[in-house]
Amino acid sequence: MKRRQAIALGERPLGQSYKSRSPLPLNPHITSLPPYNAGMNVAVARAISGRDDIARLASNENPDGCSPKVVAALASSLFEPWRYADPACAELRAALGEKLVVDPGLIVVGNGSEEMIAAISRAVLAAGTSVVTTVPSFGLHEIEPLAVGATVVKIPMTPEMGFDLPALEKAISSQPRIVFVSSPWNPVGPGLDHAALRRLVSAVRPGTLFVLDEAYFEFSDPGAPDGVEVLRASGIDYVVLRTFSKAYGLAGLRVGYAVCSGIELATVVAAAKTPFNVNAAAQIAAIAALADASWMKASANGVRAERERVAAALAGLGFRVAPSQTNFIFFDCKGDSASPAAELLRQGIIVKAWRERGYETYLRVTIGSPADNDRLIAELAKLVRR
Ligand SMILES: Cc1ncc(COP(=O)(O)O)c(C=O)c1O
């Protein structure tokens, strides 16, 4: 019964592809997709744990919420729900262009950066083309290319839980149509430093699009490379992806964007999205969030400090913890991580047990409020002592 309900909601048990019994021929690229490992719904977590105070540490949301200026803008007369939003997001693109010192014509705004991953895949890939990414990976870097019939080569992390630069260089120089690299890296955590980013960029040959997904850019330590700046001077075809979902705290509104290397690429990526993809509330909120940089910076600083505290505590409990430049921590539980994840859930803490083959012993935990982080550390300590 539970399984049938899950399928009715468009979800599938992890690790299984959808088996159709319909006489209607369905798109085999879609029916064979691996499922996306989304964070658990809070109502389900409440039902399982019997607790109201759920610590949501699975989806890398911002524990501080969002800038109060966002809430004020949404409550103002700027927000007219009865009007269609600007399909070009002109005001937001102008604000982003000014902040990033980029021609707004090179920026495409999406319903979350996830929509841009889909649009880039539709715009650039076709059946039979290939994509390179890392493993463990952000699910959509694999799912969206597979959805359009491409094949995906995944380069594993090193034993030290870092980027395998020689293997990535080799795979990139084999001229895949797209390279998707997230830096800082979801789910592992480290970021490419200047030299490493330059090495990967140098491996890109004509005919390959280099997509640098910087969803967690704002959580990087000072001095980390800024992909928009570095790639501007590179001469390669590229897209830098950023989002308002993480450091700006707008995950529920769905706004992300692509900074493209050229007008033609930006035009084709924009053509591959739906016309009214970013709703009016999201556009108003993103403009207000961008204008309140001091709120975002203070929040990101707080998250960074908590990240170091939680990482040290987990290492102190004996876990092998990956270096992180993000708002989450990835660590090895040395046994199937589904079991500690289930125990944490019984205590009202949602975390993400990694399910990609070869990485099932890893847990990814989002940095939450200090109180939620304390709860996580205390419950993990109990599990370790058992
Ligand atoms: C690396 C990476 N890219 C893109 C996204 C998509 O974010 P959004 O669609 O909320 O902008 C995420 C979300 O978790 C992510 O981790």
The ligand as a Gaussian input file, in Angstrom:
#p B3LYP/6-31G(d) Opt

LIG

0 1
 C       24.979000      21.317000      -6.514000
 C       23.556000      21.741000      -6.623000
 N       23.149000      22.305000      -7.756000
 C       21.890000      22.714000      -7.928000
 C       20.957000      22.554000      -6.926000
 C       19.557000      22.982000      -7.201000
 O       19.185000      24.005000      -6.361000
 P       17.942000      24.913000      -6.667000
 O       17.160000      24.255000      -7.767000
 O       17.186000      24.957000      -5.405000
 O       18.497000      26.226000      -7.103000
 C       21.323000      21.980000      -5.715000
 C       20.340000      21.778000      -4.663000
 O       20.531000      21.150000      -3.673000
 C       22.659000      21.554000      -5.559000
 O       23.080000      20.978000      -4.437000

